[in-house]
Amino acid sequence: MKIEKSSYTEIYNVETEKYNISIQYHEYFNILYAEWEILSIQDKEGLEVKLTKEEENELKDCIVEKIMESE
């Protein structure tokens, strides 16, 4: 029997001055691919926030940079 782990997922909850964000890191070992994805963005009252794709990508890049620095 051969057992092999094929992927890995981490979910981070990030609190900024304006938002509470849930972001996911997913790594696929068999195809050597990894991706970050914002799962949700909420304001401080818990209401969902919709950002433009550009704003979301900028926010994601900033959060990923901070996560990578801390690890």
Backbone atoms as SQL, in Angstrom:
CREATE TABLE atoms (id INTEGER PRIMARY KEY, chain TEXT, resi INTEGER, resn TEXT, atom TEXT, x REAL, y REAL, z REAL);
INSERT INTO atoms VALUES
  (1, 'A', 1, 'MET', 'N', 0.845, -1.166, 0.000),
  (2, 'A', 1, 'MET', 'CA', 0.000, 0.000, 0.000),
  (3, 'A', 1, 'MET', 'C', 0.901, 1.244, 0.000),
  (4, 'A', 2, 'LYS', 'N', 0.576, 2.188, -0.846),
  (5, 'A', 2, 'LYS', 'CA', 1.315, 3.437, -0.908),
  (6, 'A', 2, 'LYS', 'C', 0.381, 4.571, -0.484),
  (7, 'A', 3, 'ILE', 'N', 0.790, 5.321, 0.523),
  (8, 'A', 3, 'ILE', 'CA', 0.015, 6.462, 0.994),
  (9, 'A', 3, 'ILE', 'C', 0.877, 7.705, 0.837),
  (10, 'A', 4, 'GLU', 'N', 0.299, 8.701, 0.217),
  (11, 'A', 4, 'GLU', 'CA', 1.060, 9.900, -0.109),
  (12, 'A', 4, 'GLU', 'C', 0.196, 11.138, 0.124),
  (13, 'A', 5, 'LYS', 'N', 0.732, 12.102, 0.818),
  (14, 'A', 5, 'LYS', 'CA', 0.030, 13.362, 1.025),
  (15, 'A', 5, 'LYS', 'C', 0.116, 14.176, -0.267),
  (16, 'A', 6, 'SER', 'N', -1.021, 14.665, -0.762),
  (17, 'A', 6, 'SER', 'CA', -1.006, 15.360, -2.044),
  (18, 'A', 6, 'SER', 'C', -1.238, 16.862, -1.940),
  (19, 'A', 7, 'SER', 'N', -1.734, 17.332, -0.794),
  (20, 'A', 7, 'SER', 'CA', -1.943, 18.767, -0.656),
  (21, 'A', 7, 'SER', 'C', -1.920, 19.175, 0.810),
  (22, 'A', 8, 'TYR', 'N', -1.844, 20.479, 0.988),
  (23, 'A', 8, 'TYR', 'CA', -1.743, 21.059, 2.325),
  (24, 'A', 8, 'TYR', 'C', -2.507, 22.373, 2.321),
  (25, 'A', 9, 'THR', 'N', -3.316, 22.605, 3.360),
  (26, 'A', 9, 'THR', 'CA', -4.106, 23.823, 3.436),
  (27, 'A', 9, 'THR', 'C', -3.962, 24.460, 4.815),
  (28, 'A', 10, 'GLU', 'N', -3.800, 25.773, 4.828),
  (29, 'A', 10, 'GLU', 'CA', -3.800, 26.555, 6.059),
  (30, 'A', 10, 'GLU', 'C', -4.778, 27.704, 5.883),
  (31, 'A', 11, 'ILE', 'N', -5.496, 28.045, 6.957),
  (32, 'A', 11, 'ILE', 'CA', -6.398, 29.185, 6.927),
  (33, 'A', 11, 'ILE', 'C', -5.958, 30.147, 8.027),
  (34, 'A', 12, 'TYR', 'N', -5.822, 31.409, 7.678),
  (35, 'A', 12, 'TYR', 'CA', -5.408, 32.450, 8.611),
  (36, 'A', 12, 'TYR', 'C', -6.562, 33.433, 8.799),
  (37, 'A', 13, 'ASN', 'N', -6.765, 33.874, 10.018),
  (38, 'A', 13, 'ASN', 'CA', -7.699, 34.956, 10.312),
  (39, 'A', 13, 'ASN', 'C', -6.854, 36.191, 10.607),
  (40, 'A', 14, 'VAL', 'N', -7.076, 37.248, 9.844),
  (41, 'A', 14, 'VAL', 'CA', -6.264, 38.455, 9.930),
  (42, 'A', 14, 'VAL', 'C', -7.161, 39.625, 10.304),
  (43, 'A', 15, 'GLU', 'N', -6.740, 40.373, 11.318),
  (44, 'A', 15, 'GLU', 'CA', -7.486, 41.552, 11.732),
  (45, 'A', 15, 'GLU', 'C', -6.660, 42.785, 11.389),
  (46, 'A', 16, 'THR', 'N', -7.230, 43.668, 10.579),
  (47, 'A', 16, 'THR', 'CA', -6.582, 44.938, 10.241),
  (48, 'A', 16, 'THR', 'C', -7.360, 46.066, 10.920),
  (49, 'A', 17, 'GLU', 'N', -6.943, 47.298, 10.690),
  (50, 'A', 17, 'GLU', 'CA', -7.655, 48.441, 11.264),
  (51, 'A', 17, 'GLU', 'C', -9.086, 48.535, 10.742),
  (52, 'A', 18, 'LYS', 'N', -9.297, 48.133, 9.481),
  (53, 'A', 18, 'LYS', 'CA', -10.616, 48.273, 8.854),
  (54, 'A', 18, 'LYS', 'C', -11.393, 46.969, 8.726),
  (55, 'A', 19, 'TYR', 'N', -10.685, 45.841, 8.570),
  (56, 'A', 19, 'TYR', 'CA', -11.350, 44.591, 8.203),
  (57, 'A', 19, 'TYR', 'C', -10.915, 43.402, 9.058),
  (58, 'A', 20, 'ASN', 'N', -11.769, 42.393, 9.056),
  (59, 'A', 20, 'ASN', 'CA', -11.424, 41.051, 9.528),
  (60, 'A', 20, 'ASN', 'C', -11.443, 40.168, 8.282),
  (61, 'A', 21, 'ILE', 'N', -10.332, 39.491, 8.028),
  (62, 'A', 21, 'ILE', 'CA', -10.159, 38.772, 6.768),
  (63, 'A', 21, 'ILE', 'C', -9.814, 37.318, 7.053),
  (64, 'A', 22, 'SER', 'N', -10.396, 36.437, 6.279),
  (65, 'A', 22, 'SER', 'CA', -10.039, 35.028, 6.312),
  (66, 'A', 22, 'SER', 'C', -9.347, 34.714, 4.991),
  (67, 'A', 23, 'ILE', 'N', -8.116, 34.207, 5.078),
  (68, 'A', 23, 'ILE', 'CA', -7.326, 33.931, 3.881),
  (69, 'A', 23, 'ILE', 'C', -6.794, 32.508, 3.957),
  (70, 'A', 24, 'GLN', 'N', -6.766, 31.844, 2.816),
  (71, 'A', 24, 'GLN', 'CA', -6.356, 30.435, 2.756),
  (72, 'A', 24, 'GLN', 'C', -5.123, 30.255, 1.887),
  (73, 'A', 25, 'TYR', 'N', -4.215, 29.418, 2.369),
  (74, 'A', 25, 'TYR', 'CA', -3.050, 29.008, 1.586),
  (75, 'A', 25, 'TYR', 'C', -3.238, 27.545, 1.250),
  (76, 'A', 26, 'HIS', 'N', -3.107, 27.200, -0.016),
  (77, 'A', 26, 'HIS', 'CA', -3.259, 25.807, -0.449),
  (78, 'A', 26, 'HIS', 'C', -2.068, 25.429, -1.321),
  (79, 'A', 27, 'GLU', 'N', -1.419, 24.339, -0.963),
  (80, 'A', 27, 'GLU', 'CA', -0.257, 23.851, -1.710),
  (81, 'A', 27, 'GLU', 'C', -0.542, 22.440, -2.221),
  (82, 'A', 28, 'TYR', 'N', -0.324, 22.236, -3.506),
  (83, 'A', 28, 'TYR', 'CA', -0.508, 20.934, -4.144),
  (84, 'A', 28, 'TYR', 'C', 0.876, 20.341, -4.401),
  (85, 'A', 29, 'PHE', 'N', 1.202, 19.262, -3.713),
  (86, 'A', 29, 'PHE', 'CA', 2.529, 18.679, -3.826),
  (87, 'A', 29, 'PHE', 'C', 2.754, 17.969, -5.163),
  (88, 'A', 30, 'ASN', 'N', 1.724, 17.318, -5.668),
  (89, 'A', 30, 'ASN', 'CA', 1.894, 16.513, -6.878),
  (90, 'A', 30, 'ASN', 'C', 2.095, 17.337, -8.144),
  (91, 'A', 31, 'ILE', 'N', 1.661, 18.592, -8.144),
  (92, 'A', 31, 'ILE', 'CA', 1.860, 19.435, -9.337),
  (93, 'A', 31, 'ILE', 'C', 2.729, 20.661, -9.025),
  (94, 'A', 32, 'LEU', 'N', 3.292, 20.718, -7.817),
  (95, 'A', 32, 'LEU', 'CA', 4.197, 21.795, -7.409),
  (96, 'A', 32, 'LEU', 'C', 3.571, 23.173, -7.639),
  (97, 'A', 33, 'TYR', 'N', 2.377, 23.343, -7.088),
  (98, 'A', 33, 'TYR', 'CA', 1.640, 24.601, -7.252),
  (99, 'A', 33, 'TYR', 'C', 1.096, 25.041, -5.900),
  (100, 'A', 34, 'ALA', 'N', 1.123, 26.336, -5.635),
  (101, 'A', 34, 'ALA', 'CA', 0.551, 26.890, -4.409),
  (102, 'A', 34, 'ALA', 'C', -0.222, 28.153, -4.740),
  (103, 'A', 35, 'GLU', 'N', -1.260, 28.432, -3.936),
  (104, 'A', 35, 'GLU', 'CA', -2.050, 29.632, -4.166),
  (105, 'A', 35, 'GLU', 'C', -2.597, 30.183, -2.850),
  (106, 'A', 36, 'TRP', 'N', -2.816, 31.484, -2.834),
  (107, 'A', 36, 'TRP', 'CA', -3.460, 32.171, -1.730),
  (108, 'A', 36, 'TRP', 'C', -4.818, 32.642, -2.217),
  (109, 'A', 37, 'GLU', 'N', -5.832, 32.557, -1.339),
  (110, 'A', 37, 'GLU', 'CA', -7.172, 32.986, -1.718),
  (111, 'A', 37, 'GLU', 'C', -7.852, 33.625, -0.513),
  (112, 'A', 38, 'ILE', 'N', -8.416, 34.808, -0.724),
  (113, 'A', 38, 'ILE', 'CA', -9.202, 35.437, 0.334),
  (114, 'A', 38, 'ILE', 'C', -10.568, 34.771, 0.354),
  (115, 'A', 39, 'LEU', 'N', -10.934, 34.237, 1.521),
  (116, 'A', 39, 'LEU', 'CA', -12.214, 33.562, 1.668),
  (117, 'A', 39, 'LEU', 'C', -13.330, 34.531, 2.038),
  (118, 'A', 40, 'SER', 'N', -13.028, 35.493, 2.924),
  (119, 'A', 40, 'SER', 'CA', -14.042, 36.482, 3.289),
  (120, 'A', 40, 'SER', 'C', -13.379, 37.749, 3.824),
  (121, 'A', 41, 'ILE', 'N', -14.093, 38.853, 3.625),
  (122, 'A', 41, 'ILE', 'CA', -13.677, 40.149, 4.149),
  (123, 'A', 41, 'ILE', 'C', -14.899, 40.734, 4.843),
  (124, 'A', 42, 'GLN', 'N', -14.726, 41.093, 6.120),
  (125, 'A', 42, 'GLN', 'CA', -15.819, 41.678, 6.888),
  (126, 'A', 42, 'GLN', 'C', -15.339, 42.969, 7.532),
  (127, 'A', 43, 'ASP', 'N', -16.287, 43.898, 7.709),
  (128, 'A', 43, 'ASP', 'CA', -15.938, 45.107, 8.448),
  (129, 'A', 43, 'ASP', 'C', -15.979, 44.786, 9.940),
  (130, 'A', 44, 'LYS', 'N', -15.710, 45.767, 10.770),
  (131, 'A', 44, 'LYS', 'CA', -15.632, 45.539, 12.217),
  (132, 'A', 44, 'LYS', 'C', -16.975, 45.155, 12.835),
  (133, 'A', 45, 'GLU', 'N', -18.080, 45.437, 12.148),
  (134, 'A', 45, 'GLU', 'CA', -19.409, 45.052, 12.639),
  (135, 'A', 45, 'GLU', 'C', -19.811, 43.655, 12.174),
  (136, 'A', 46, 'GLY', 'N', -18.958, 43.023, 11.372),
  (137, 'A', 46, 'GLY', 'CA', -19.246, 41.666, 10.903),
  (138, 'A', 46, 'GLY', 'C', -19.980, 41.601, 9.580),
  (139, 'A', 47, 'LEU', 'N', -20.140, 42.727, 8.914),
  (140, 'A', 47, 'LEU', 'CA', -20.820, 42.742, 7.620),
  (141, 'A', 47, 'LEU', 'C', -19.820, 42.469, 6.507),
  (142, 'A', 48, 'GLU', 'N', -20.257, 41.698, 5.516),
  (143, 'A', 48, 'GLU', 'CA', -19.385, 41.361, 4.393),
  (144, 'A', 48, 'GLU', 'C', -19.065, 42.603, 3.571),
  (145, 'A', 49, 'VAL', 'N', -17.794, 42.702, 3.153),
  (146, 'A', 49, 'VAL', 'CA', -17.326, 43.832, 2.360),
  (147, 'A', 49, 'VAL', 'C', -16.959, 43.320, 0.970),
  (148, 'A', 50, 'LYS', 'N', -17.427, 44.010, -0.043),
  (149, 'A', 50, 'LYS', 'CA', -17.078, 43.686, -1.424),
  (150, 'A', 50, 'LYS', 'C', -16.065, 44.706, -1.926),
  (151, 'A', 51, 'LEU', 'N', -14.910, 44.230, -2.341),
  (152, 'A', 51, 'LEU', 'CA', -13.876, 45.090, -2.904),
  (153, 'A', 51, 'LEU', 'C', -13.740, 44.803, -4.390),
  (154, 'A', 52, 'THR', 'N', -13.158, 45.739, -5.113),
  (155, 'A', 52, 'THR', 'CA', -12.859, 45.461, -6.514),
  (156, 'A', 52, 'THR', 'C', -11.755, 44.402, -6.553),
  (157, 'A', 53, 'LYS', 'N', -11.590, 43.778, -7.678),
  (158, 'A', 53, 'LYS', 'CA', -10.558, 42.746, -7.825),
  (159, 'A', 53, 'LYS', 'C', -9.168, 43.331, -7.558),
  (160, 'A', 54, 'GLU', 'N', -8.928, 44.546, -8.031),
  (161, 'A', 54, 'GLU', 'CA', -7.635, 45.199, -7.798),
  (162, 'A', 54, 'GLU', 'C', -7.397, 45.444, -6.315),
  (163, 'A', 55, 'GLU', 'N', -8.411, 45.959, -5.615),
  (164, 'A', 55, 'GLU', 'CA', -8.280, 46.212, -4.176),
  (165, 'A', 55, 'GLU', 'C', -8.058, 44.907, -3.410),
  (166, 'A', 56, 'GLU', 'N', -8.788, 43.879, -3.799),
  (167, 'A', 56, 'GLU', 'CA', -8.643, 42.581, -3.150),
  (168, 'A', 56, 'GLU', 'C', -7.246, 42.007, -3.371),
  (169, 'A', 57, 'ASN', 'N', -6.717, 42.116, -4.584),
  (170, 'A', 57, 'ASN', 'CA', -5.373, 41.618, -4.866),
  (171, 'A', 57, 'ASN', 'C', -4.303, 42.389, -4.094),
  (172, 'A', 58, 'GLU', 'N', -4.460, 43.704, -3.979),
  (173, 'A', 58, 'GLU', 'CA', -3.515, 44.505, -3.194),
  (174, 'A', 58, 'GLU', 'C', -3.548, 44.104, -1.727),
  (175, 'A', 59, 'LEU', 'N', -4.751, 43.913, -1.194),
  (176, 'A', 59, 'LEU', 'CA', -4.917, 43.489, 0.194),
  (177, 'A', 59, 'LEU', 'C', -4.299, 42.116, 0.412),
  (178, 'A', 60, 'LYS', 'N', -4.558, 41.201, -0.525),
  (179, 'A', 60, 'LYS', 'CA', -4.010, 39.846, -0.424),
  (180, 'A', 60, 'LYS', 'C', -2.487, 39.881, -0.458),
  (181, 'A', 61, 'ASP', 'N', -1.908, 40.642, -1.359),
  (182, 'A', 61, 'ASP', 'CA', -0.444, 40.745, -1.451),
  (183, 'A', 61, 'ASP', 'C', 0.157, 41.272, -0.155),
  (184, 'A', 62, 'CYS', 'N', -0.464, 42.263, 0.433),
  (185, 'A', 62, 'CYS', 'CA', 0.021, 42.850, 1.682),
  (186, 'A', 62, 'CYS', 'C', -0.057, 41.828, 2.826),
  (187, 'A', 63, 'ILE', 'N', -1.159, 41.115, 2.914),
  (188, 'A', 63, 'ILE', 'CA', -1.337, 40.119, 3.971),
  (189, 'A', 63, 'ILE', 'C', -0.354, 38.973, 3.803),
  (190, 'A', 64, 'VAL', 'N', -0.199, 38.485, 2.585),
  (191, 'A', 64, 'VAL', 'CA', 0.732, 37.376, 2.328),
  (192, 'A', 64, 'VAL', 'C', 2.155, 37.786, 2.697),
  (193, 'A', 65, 'GLU', 'N', 2.520, 39.002, 2.362),
  (194, 'A', 65, 'GLU', 'CA', 3.857, 39.501, 2.703),
  (195, 'A', 65, 'GLU', 'C', 4.056, 39.486, 4.225),
  (196, 'A', 66, 'LYS', 'N', 3.067, 39.960, 4.972),
  (197, 'A', 66, 'LYS', 'CA', 3.160, 39.990, 6.439),
  (198, 'A', 66, 'LYS', 'C', 3.219, 38.583, 7.016),
  (199, 'A', 67, 'ILE', 'N', 2.445, 37.661, 6.456),
  (200, 'A', 67, 'ILE', 'CA', 2.476, 36.270, 6.935),
  (201, 'A', 67, 'ILE', 'C', 3.827, 35.656, 6.687),
  (202, 'A', 68, 'MET', 'N', 4.387, 35.868, 5.503),
  (203, 'A', 68, 'MET', 'CA', 5.688, 35.295, 5.162),
  (204, 'A', 68, 'MET', 'C', 6.793, 35.866, 6.059),
  (205, 'A', 69, 'GLU', 'N', 6.705, 37.142, 6.393),
  (206, 'A', 69, 'GLU', 'CA', 7.688, 37.767, 7.279),
  (207, 'A', 69, 'GLU', 'C', 7.636, 37.174, 8.677),
  (208, 'A', 70, 'SER', 'N', 6.434, 36.832, 9.135),
  (209, 'A', 70, 'SER', 'CA', 6.274, 36.339, 10.495),
  (210, 'A', 70, 'SER', 'C', 6.655, 34.875, 10.661),
  (211, 'A', 71, 'GLU', 'N', 6.811, 34.168, 9.574),
  (212, 'A', 71, 'GLU', 'CA', 7.136, 32.737, 9.667),
  (213, 'A', 71, 'GLU', 'C', 8.564, 32.445, 9.350);
